[in-house]
Amino acid sequence: MTILFAVAFMCGCTGNKMQTDEEINDSTSPLHLLKPDYKTPYGELHPDSVKADVARVFEYINGATPAKVVDEKKNEVDTDTALPDSARLNQGTFRLTSYEWAVTYMALMDAAKILNDKRYSEYVSDRIKYLAKVAPAFEELHKRTGRHDGQMRQVIAPASLDDAGAMSGAFMLASLNDSTIDVEEIIERYYSVVDSVTLRLPDGTIARNRPHHNSVWLDDMFMALPAMAARSKYTGDSKYLDDAAKTACGFFRRMWIPEKQLFRHGYVEGLGTQPEMAWGRANGWSLLTMCRLLDELPENHPYRPEILEMYKKHVKGLADRQNRDGFWHQLLDRNDSYPETSATAIFAYGIAHGVNEGWLDAVTYGPVAQLAWEAVSTKINERGEVEDVCVGTGMGFDHAYYYYRPVSTKAAHGYGVVIWAGAEIVKMLESSYPRVNDSAVHYYNKDPHASTPIFSLDESGEAIEIKH
């Protein structure tokens, strides 16, 4: 029975006459084909619709982040001459030098390759080249006036892992991606912070003295370890990747909560009872980090099995927490906390990437990743802004702190991860075989060649029509 006929049958239609006196019940209609009232899209997903969403987000951020220097009257300044004392990097909607924008640079480089769209990689090259071009002028301005531009200070005088970690990784990957980018001096300045300024515990795990002495932040997995992996690729020296893999395992020992199959956000070395705040985006940073490491680690690397096992356990724990509309919550184990977009986007990426790389079974996890993307797509508004993204968040040891974190379309954390997720979902759609079978989304390892609403499979994986 086709869907069209089923709908007509359920409506009691005979030719052009609508019969209203026949009750729709289990005897008169195939009720299992009634359309559910989904709150987010569900069903067939075409790669072109995902590409359109990614393009809309890109057009928004491209317009919102102009690369130029301005004076106090917001007039553009000629950077080929000495900068006026009031010069500053144009304050667009998002900071071109923040760790959040490093995520965007990395996401755009991957999206350019997956989607075969050079606009995305050109954005990265243009912005990074511009930062490198104006850095000497801002350095001279600082020497002359003692004043630092807020954004350019992170480039010419990085002082923390937040300043330097993700950006060093993005700059190294960009220079490998585009040989016309000359940023070696900036890269070395960035990486010296990662290498020598970052606080480490005796076993090498990265820590901070905020909010308590020797506090471990789950976020710092992403702040440092992908940069260390990129360093190995950039220099050809595997010691950085080895260190990153070993350090990841130090995070696992402290941050994993076995009963929840999730990571805690914060940990204090030596504390008897550790807090267990399973903050969504921090769990996203850890999943993203594991993906980046697994992409680089050789199959025979001694730490790869442990990282891959943890990745799979984490995905399983996350899949169990996905809500009915495809989102994950601000606190993953608290469904009365709000659905949060940036974490959902990272999980969509991390799970789809696992399917694409063969770490996860498409049959089990393809629908999870697709539903997550469908949820994210509802938060991309007509302007290309990403809605319901939690703003920057420190470490808290009570639930209220996370419950009441504000959300904003101006939170930069939401943009790179949505682009990353969309590109990876397109790759998954084009390399797997998603079909709707009996109104449910299923992924197949080969094309079943199905043309009916409900079908079975024969031994060869070909569809067999179910007769009604």
N, C-alpha and C positions, 0 to 999 in steps of 0.2 A: 504494500500500500504506500503510495507516495505521500509526502508531507502535505501537499496541496489537497489531495483527496481526503486525507485524514482531517484536515481543518474543516473542509466542506462538510464532511460527515459529522464532525462534532457540532457544527453550527446548525445541522439539520437542513441543509440546502438541497432542494430538488429543482434543477434547471435554474430559472430566475426567481423561483418562489421560495421565500423563507418560511419554513415551518416552525412556529413558535410553541406548538403544543406538545412537542416530543421532548421528554426529559433527557438531558445528557447524563448518562450513567455508565456503569461498567459493562452493561450489556449492549448499549447502542453505540459506544464510542471507545476508541483506544486511548483511554485516559492517560496512559503513560507518555503519550505524545503531546499532552497539553504543555504550553510554553510556561516555564517557571518565571517568577517575577524577580529575576536577578537584579541586584543593585549596581553591578558593574558588568561590562560586556562579557559574554561567555559564549563560546562556540567557535566557529571558523575564524581564524585570524590570518589576514593576508600580509605578507612582508611589506607591500607598498604602504599600508596604513601605518605600520611601525616606522618606516622610513620617513613618512610625512610628519609624524610626531617628533622624531629626532630633528628633522630639518626646521620645524617650527621653533623648537627650543634653541637650536643653533642661531637662527636669525635673530631671536631676541637677545641672546648674550653677545652676539657680534655687534649689534647696535648699541648695547648697554655698556660696552667696554672699549671705548675709543682709545687708541694709543697716541697721546700727545701731551706736551708740556704746556702749562698755562701760567699766567701771572695772577696777581690778586684780583684783577678785573675779569678773569677767566678768558683772556685773550690768548690765542695760541702763541707760543714763544719759539723763535728760531734756535734750535739746539746746536747749530753749527758755530754759534758765537757763545761768549760767556753768558751764563744764565743770570737774570736779574735776581736780586736777593729774595724776592717773593715767589720765585718759581717753584712749581710743584707738579708732580705727575698728575694728569687729569684724574679727578676723583669721579670715575664712572660709577655705575651701580655696584660693581664688584671690583675687588682689588686684584690687579694683575700679578701681584707678588705673594699672595697668600697661599697657605698649604691647600686650601679648598680649590684654588685655581690651578694648582699643580695637578690635582685630580682631574680637573677639566682638560688640561693639556694632554695628560696621558690618555684620557677617554677619547678625545678627538683624534689622536694619532691612531688608536685602534679602530675607531669608527671609519676613518678615511680608508683604511685597508679593507675592512669587512664590507663596507658599503660602496667601495670604489668611488669615493667622492672627495676630490682633492681640495674642496673648500675647507674641509675640516683640518687637514694638515697644514694648509696655507695659513689659516688663522694662527696656529701654534708657531709656525716659523716667523710670521710677521710680528707677533707680540714679543717673542723672545729676542728676536733681532733688535727690536726697538728698545727693549730694556737694556740690552748690551750696549747699544749705541749711546744712550743717554747716561749710562752709569758713570763714565769719567767726568762728565759735566757736573753731575750731582755730587761726586766726590770732591771736586774742586770747590763747589758751592759750600759744602760743609766745612772745608778747611778755611775758607774765607770768612764765613759767618758763624760757624759753630752750630748751625741749625741743620737738622736732618729732615728731609721730606719723609713722612710716615711710611709710604710704600717703598721708596728707594733705599731707605735705611736697611730694609731686609735684604736687599741685593748687595749693597756695598759694605755693610757691617752686620751680617747676620750674627745673632747672639744666642739663639736657642734652637732646639730641635724643631719647634713649630716654624721658625723662620726657614730652616735649611733642609730638613729631612726630605719631605715630599718634593720640594722644589729642586733639590740636587738630582733626585731620580728623574724628574721630568726633563731637566736640562740635559742630562746625559743621554736619555733616550731620544730627545729631539735632535741632538747633535749627531747621533748615529743614524737617525732617520733622514736628516737633511745635511749634507756635507757643506752647504754654504753657511751654516750657523757656526759662528766662531765665538764660543763662550767658555773656553777652557779656564781662563782666569777666574770667572765667576763660579764655575763648577768646583774648582779646587778650594775656593773660599767657603763655599757651602759645605763641601764634604769634610773639611777640617773640623767643622762644628759637629757633624755627625760622628766623626772619628774620635775626637779628643775632648769635646766639651760635654757631651752627653753623660749623665750620671749612670753608672752601672753598679749592680750588686756584685758580690764576690763571684757568682757563677756566670756573670755576664748579662743577666737580665737587666733591661733598661728601666730606670726608675727616675723619680723626681722627689724633691723635698716639699711638695705641695700636694694636698693640703696638710700632709703629715710627713715627717722624715721617712725617707725610703718608701715612698708610695709608688706602686706600679699601676700604670694606666693602660687599659686594654687598647686604647687609641694608639699608643706608641708602637704597637706592632706595625701599624701602617706608616706611622711617621718615620720609622727608621728602616725596617727590614726590606721593603721593596727597593729603597735607595741602595742598600747594600748589595742586593741582587743586581741592580743596574750597574753598580760599580764594577762588578766582575765582568759584565758584558763590555763595559766601556774600556776597562784596562786590560782585559784578557787574563786577569789574575783570579783564580777560583777561591782564594782565601776569603774574600768578602762574602761570597755566596755561602761558603761553609760556615762562616760566623753567623750569618743571618739564619740559617737552618738550625744551628745549635741554640741561638737565642730564642727562636720561636718555641722550642721545646721547653725552655725555661719559663716562658709565658704560660704554656699549657699547664705546667705543674702548679702554678699559683692561681691561675684564673679560671680553670675549668671547674664547673659544678656538676659532678656526675649525676646527681639525682635529677637535675633539671635538663641535662644534656645541652647546657648553654654556658656562656662565659659570664663571669662577674665583670662589672665595669672597673672597680677599684679594689686594690689590695694593699695592705700595710705590712711590710716585713716585720715579723716578730709579734704581731697582734694575735692573741689567742683565738678569738672568734672573728672570722672575716665577714665583712658585709657581702650581701648576695644580690646586688642590684643588677638585674639582667637588662641593661639599657640596650635598646634596639640598634642604634647606629654604631655603638662600639662593637657589638657583635658583628655588624656589617664590616667594619674595618678589619676585624680578625679574619673573617671569611675571605675578604678581598686579598688580604696579605697571603693567606694560604694558597689562593689561586696563583698569585704572582710568583711565589716560591716554587710551586709545583710546575709551573711553566718553564722554569729555568733549571731545576734540579735534574741531573742525569738519573736514569732508571736505577743505576747501581749505587746511588749516593746513600751513605749509611743512615741519614736522617729522613730520607724520602718516605720510607714505610710508615714512620711515626706521624709525619705530617699528613700523609694521605689518609691514614686511619682516623686522625682527628678531624680532618675535613669531612669525611663521610659521616662520622658521628654527629658533627655539628649540623650538617645538612638534614640529617634525620630528625634531630631535635627541633630544628627550625620548621621543617615541614609539618611536624605535629602541632606547631603553634600558629600556623597560618589561619587567619580568621575566615569566616564564610564568604567574605567579599574579595578575598585575595590579599588583604593587607596583613602586615604585622604591627603590633602595638608598640607604643613608646617604651613601655616595660613589657618585655616579651611574654612574661608569665602572668601579666595582669591585664585581662581583657577589658577591664573598665578604664584603663588608660587609653589615650586617643590613638587611632590608627595613624601611623607616621610614614610619610612618603619616602624620605631618603633611605631609611633602612629597608623598606620594601623594594626599592629600586636596586640596592646593593644585593639583596638576596635573589632578586630576579636575575641579575647578572651572574652571581656566584653559582647558582644552580644551573642556569643555562650553559655557562662555561664548562661546568663539570660534565654535562650531557655531551657538549660538543667535543670535549677532549677524551671522552670514553671513561671518565672516572665514575660516572653515574649512569644508571640505566634510563634511557629515554622513556621507556614504558611507564616507569614509576615516577620519574621526576619531571618529564617534559610538561605534563599538565600543571604541576605546581608552579614552574617557572612562567608558563604562559598566563596562568591566572594572576600571578603577581604583576606581570606587565600590564595586563588588562586593567588591574586596579590602578597602577601608576598612571596609565594613559588618561584616566578620568581626572587626574590632578594637573594635567597640562592645559592651561586655559588658552583662550583664543590668541592672546598676545605671545604665547610661548613661555609664560611664567610657570614655575612649578609651585603648587600650593601645598600647604600643610606640612612644611618642612620645619623640624625643630631647629631653633637657633643654636649657636655654639653653647656647649654644655660642659661644665667642669665636673668634678667628682663629688657626689653626694652620698650620704650614708642613711638617708631616710627616703621613703617612697614619695612623699609630697614634693620633694625637690624635682623629681622627674615628671610627676604627673602634671605639674603646673609650668613647665618650661614653655615659653611662648613659641608660636609658629609664625613663619613669615615667608612671603614670596621673595624677599630680599636675602634670605639665608643662602649663602653661596654653596653650602653643602649639598644642595639638591640637584645642581645642574650637571656636573660632570658625571655623577652616578646614573642619572636618567639617560644621558647619551650613551654611556657604557652599556647599560642594561638593554636599551633599544637595539644597539648594534649586535649584541650577542644573541638577542631573541631572534633577530632576522637570520643570523647564521644558523640557529637551531631550527627555525622553520624551514629553511632551504636545504638542510642536511638530514632532516628527519621527515616523517610522514604523519603529520597530525590530521586526524579525521574525526568527525562527529559520528558516533555510533550509539544508537538508542538514546539520543539526546545528550550524551556525555562526550567530553573531549578525551580522545585516546591518541597515543603516539605509537607508531608502528616502525619497525626497523627496516621494512621494505614497503613499497607502495602496494596497498591491498587492491587498488583499482575498484574501489567501492563506488556505487552510484545510488544506493538506497539508504533510507534513514536507519535501518537496522541490518547488520550483516554478521555472519560468522566467517571464520577463516578455515580454509582447507589446509592440508599438510604443507603445501608450498607457500602459504601466506596469502593466497588469493581470496578475495571476498566471495562469500556465498550468500545470495539474497535470502532473507527470511520472508516467507510468504505469509500473508494474512487473509 
